[in-house]
Amino acid sequence: MARINFKCKRCSHEFDSVTGKITFGVRLSFEKDIICPICGKRGVDDLELTELGQTQISELYFLDETT
């Protein structure tokens, strides 16, 4: 289970969310819904990856690529 750091575009709150399995492609696809603690369930277009989140995704991508 991946825990990724996001920022909600609506309320600007940064939070960690357990995303489940991540599918890498043109767009990232997450197994589980991402839920902002303030705004509730958010779509991928309603979120930004924080700098930490980008690092977390990169690490998972390279880990997935080597196995």
DRENPA-3360 file (N, C-alpha, C; in nm, 2 decimals, always signed):
BEGIN
1 = MARINFKC = +0.08/-0.12/+0.00/+0.00/+0.00/+0.00/+0.09/+0.12/+0.00 ~ +0.06/+0.21/-0.09/+0.14/+0.33/-0.10/+0.07/+0.45/-0.03 ~ +0.15/+0.52/+0.04/+0.10/+0.64/+0.11/+0.17/+0.76/+0.04 ~ +0.08/+0.84/-0.02/+0.13/+0.96/-0.10/+0.08/+1.09/-0.05 ~ +0.17/+1.19/-0.05/+0.13/+1.32/+0.00/+0.07/+1.41/-0.12 ~ -0.05/+1.46/-0.09/-0.12/+1.54/-0.19/-0.15/+1.68/-0.13 ~ -0.19/+1.77/-0.22/-0.24/+1.90/-0.18/-0.38/+1.91/-0.26 ~ -0.48/+1.95/-0.18/-0.61/+1.97/-0.24/-0.62/+2.10/-0.31;
9 = KRCSHEFD = -0.66/+2.11/-0.43/-0.67/+2.24/-0.50/-0.78/+2.33/-0.45 ~ -0.88/+2.27/-0.39/-0.99/+2.35/-0.34/-0.96/+2.42/-0.21 ~ -0.90/+2.35/-0.11/-0.88/+2.41/+0.02/-0.73/+2.43/+0.05 ~ -0.64/+2.38/-0.04/-0.49/+2.40/-0.02/-0.44/+2.32/+0.09 ~ -0.51/+2.22/+0.15/-0.46/+2.14/+0.26/-0.37/+2.03/+0.21 ~ -0.26/+2.01/+0.27/-0.17/+1.90/+0.24/-0.20/+1.78/+0.33 ~ -0.21/+1.66/+0.27/-0.24/+1.54/+0.35/-0.18/+1.42/+0.28 ~ -0.17/+1.31/+0.36/-0.12/+1.18/+0.31/-0.25/+1.10/+0.29;
17 = SVTGKITF = -0.24/+1.02/+0.18/-0.36/+0.93/+0.15/-0.30/+0.80/+0.11 ~ -0.36/+0.69/+0.16/-0.33/+0.55/+0.11/-0.40/+0.53/-0.02 ~ -0.32/+0.51/-0.12/-0.38/+0.50/-0.26/-0.40/+0.36/-0.31 ~ -0.34/+0.26/-0.24/-0.35/+0.13/-0.29/-0.25/+0.11/-0.41 ~ -0.28/+0.03/-0.50/-0.20/+0.00/-0.62/-0.20/+0.12/-0.71 ~ -0.08/+0.16/-0.76/-0.07/+0.28/-0.85/-0.04/+0.22/-0.99 ~ -0.12/+0.26/-1.09/-0.09/+0.22/-1.23/-0.03/+0.34/-1.30 ~ +0.09/+0.31/-1.35/+0.17/+0.42/-1.42/+0.13/+0.41/-1.57;
25 = GVRLSFEK = +0.11/+0.53/-1.63/+0.07/+0.54/-1.77/+0.08/+0.69/-1.80 ~ +0.01/+0.73/-1.90/+0.00/+0.87/-1.94/-0.05/+0.95/-1.81 ~ -0.15/+0.90/-1.74/-0.19/+0.95/-1.62/-0.18/+0.85/-1.51 ~ -0.16/+0.90/-1.39/-0.15/+0.80/-1.27/-0.29/+0.76/-1.24 ~ -0.31/+0.63/-1.21/-0.44/+0.58/-1.17/-0.42/+0.51/-1.03 ~ -0.51/+0.54/-0.94/-0.50/+0.49/-0.81/-0.61/+0.39/-0.78 ~ -0.58/+0.28/-0.71/-0.68/+0.18/-0.68/-0.79/+0.23/-0.58 ~ -0.75/+0.31/-0.48/-0.84/+0.36/-0.38/-0.87/+0.51/-0.41;
33 = DIICPICG = -0.99/+0.55/-0.36/-1.03/+0.69/-0.37/-0.94/+0.77/-0.28 ~ -0.91/+0.89/-0.32/-0.83/+0.99/-0.24/-0.92/+1.08/-0.17 ~ -0.91/+1.09/-0.04/-1.00/+1.16/+0.04/-0.93/+1.28/+0.12 ~ -0.97/+1.40/+0.08/-0.91/+1.51/+0.16/-0.99/+1.52/+0.29 ~ -0.91/+1.54/+0.40/-0.98/+1.54/+0.53/-1.08/+1.66/+0.55 ~ -1.06/+1.76/+0.47/-1.15/+1.88/+0.48/-1.27/+1.87/+0.37 ~ -1.23/+1.84/+0.25/-1.33/+1.85/+0.14/-1.39/+1.71/+0.10 ~ -1.34/+1.60/+0.15/-1.39/+1.47/+0.12/-1.33/+1.41/+0.00;
41 = KRGVDDLE = -1.40/+1.32/-0.07/-1.35/+1.25/-0.18/-1.31/+1.34/-0.30 ~ -1.19/+1.33/-0.35/-1.14/+1.42/-0.46/-1.10/+1.33/-0.58 ~ -1.12/+1.39/-0.70/-1.07/+1.32/-0.82/-0.93/+1.36/-0.84 ~ -0.86/+1.29/-0.93/-0.72/+1.32/-0.96/-0.70/+1.47/-1.01 ~ -0.80/+1.52/-1.08/-0.79/+1.65/-1.14/-0.80/+1.76/-1.03 ~ -0.85/+1.72/-0.91/-0.87/+1.81/-0.80/-0.76/+1.82/-0.70 ~ -0.65/+1.74/-0.74/-0.53/+1.73/-0.65/-0.40/+1.77/-0.72 ~ -0.31/+1.80/-0.63/-0.17/+1.82/-0.68/-0.08/+1.73/-0.60;
49 = LTELGQTQ = +0.02/+1.68/-0.66/+0.13/+1.61/-0.59/+0.22/+1.72/-0.53 ~ +0.24/+1.70/-0.40/+0.34/+1.79/-0.33/+0.48/+1.75/-0.38 ~ +0.58/+1.83/-0.34/+0.72/+1.79/-0.37/+0.75/+1.65/-0.31 ~ +0.71/+1.63/-0.19/+0.72/+1.50/-0.12/+0.65/+1.39/-0.20 ~ +0.53/+1.42/-0.24/+0.45/+1.33/-0.32/+0.51/+1.29/-0.45 ~ +0.58/+1.38/-0.52/+0.65/+1.36/-0.64/+0.76/+1.26/-0.62 ~ +0.83/+1.29/-0.51/+0.95/+1.20/-0.47/+0.90/+1.06/-0.44 ~ +0.79/+1.05/-0.37/+0.73/+0.92/-0.33/+0.69/+0.84/-0.46;
57 = ISELYFLD = +0.62/+0.91/-0.55/+0.58/+0.85/-0.68/+0.70/+0.80/-0.76 ~ +0.81/+0.89/-0.77/+0.93/+0.85/-0.84/+1.00/+0.73/-0.78 ~ +1.00/+0.72/-0.65/+1.06/+0.60/-0.58/+0.98/+0.48/-0.62 ~ +0.85/+0.48/-0.61/+0.77/+0.37/-0.65/+0.78/+0.33/-0.79 ~ +0.79/+0.43/-0.88/+0.80/+0.40/-1.02/+0.93/+0.33/-1.05 ~ +1.04/+0.37/-0.99/+1.17/+0.31/-1.02/+1.18/+0.17/-0.95 ~ +1.11/+0.16/-0.84/+1.11/+0.03/-0.77/+1.03/-0.07/-0.86 ~ +0.92/-0.03/-0.91/+0.83/-0.11/-1.00/+0.90/-0.15/-1.12;
65 = ETT = +0.98/-0.06/-1.18/+1.05/-0.08/-1.30/+1.16/-0.18/-1.29 ~ +1.22/-0.19/-1.17/+1.34/-0.28/-1.15/+1.29/-0.42/-1.11 ~ +1.17/-0.44/-1.08/+1.12/-0.58/-1.04/+1.05/-0.64/-1.15;
% end
